[in-house]
């Protein structure tokens, strides 16, 4: 005779949040980008504005990626 599988248990396993909730690589990159942003805001050079734009774009991409990752795990 086979094992009985509970639908509730199967669904609970599918909905588990990622482990850990936030990817450690995401946190490391986030901290480095914020440190760079702080330097860019402090040191005003002719190319600083472009560097700031690139850093903010990078932050946006990282945030979207992390939100997608967490959204996939919530389904």
C-alpha positions in Angstrom: 0.0 0.0 0.0 1.3 3.5 -0.8 1.8 6.5 1.3 -1.0 9.1 1.7 0.1 12.6 0.8 -1.6 15.6 2.4 -2.3 18.4 0.0 -1.8 20.9 2.8 1.7 19.6 3.5 2.6 19.6 -0.2 1.3 23.2 -0.7 3.2 24.3 2.5 6.5 22.9 1.0 5.9 24.8 -2.2 5.3 28.2 -0.4 8.4 28.0 1.8 10.4 31.3 1.7 13.9 31.1 0.3 16.6 30.2 2.8 17.9 32.7 3.8 15.2 35.3 3.1 17.7 37.7 1.6 20.6 36.4 -0.5 23.9 37.2 1.2 25.4 38.2 -2.1 22.6 40.8 -2.5 23.4 42.3 0.9 27.2 42.4 0.1 26.6 44.1 -3.2 24.0 46.5 -1.7 26.4 47.7 1.0 29.2 48.2 -1.5 27.0 50.3 -3.8 25.8 52.4 -1.0 29.3 53.1 0.1 30.2 54.1 -3.5 27.1 56.3 -3.6 28.2 58.0 -0.4 31.6 58.8 -1.9 30.0 60.0 -5.1 27.7 62.3 -3.1 30.7 63.6 -1.1 33.3 64.1 -3.8 32.0 66.5 -6.5 33.9 65.9 -9.8 32.8 66.5 -13.4 31.9 62.8 -13.9 30.3 62.3 -10.5 26.8 62.7 -11.8 27.2 60.0 -14.4 28.7 57.6 -11.7 25.8 58.4 -9.5 23.3 57.5 -12.3 25.0 54.2 -12.9 25.1 53.3 -9.3 21.4 54.1 -8.9 20.6 52.0 -12.0 22.6 49.1 -10.6 20.6 49.4 -7.3 17.4 49.3 -9.3 18.4 46.2 -11.2 19.4 44.4 -8.0 16.2 45.3 -6.2 14.1 44.1 -9.1 16.0 40.8 -9.2 15.6 40.3 -5.5 11.9 41.1 -5.7 11.4 38.6 -8.5 13.3 36.0 -6.5 11.1 36.5 -3.5 8.0 36.6 -5.6 8.7 33.3 -7.2 9.1 31.7 -3.8 5.8 33.1 -2.6 3.8 31.4 -5.4 
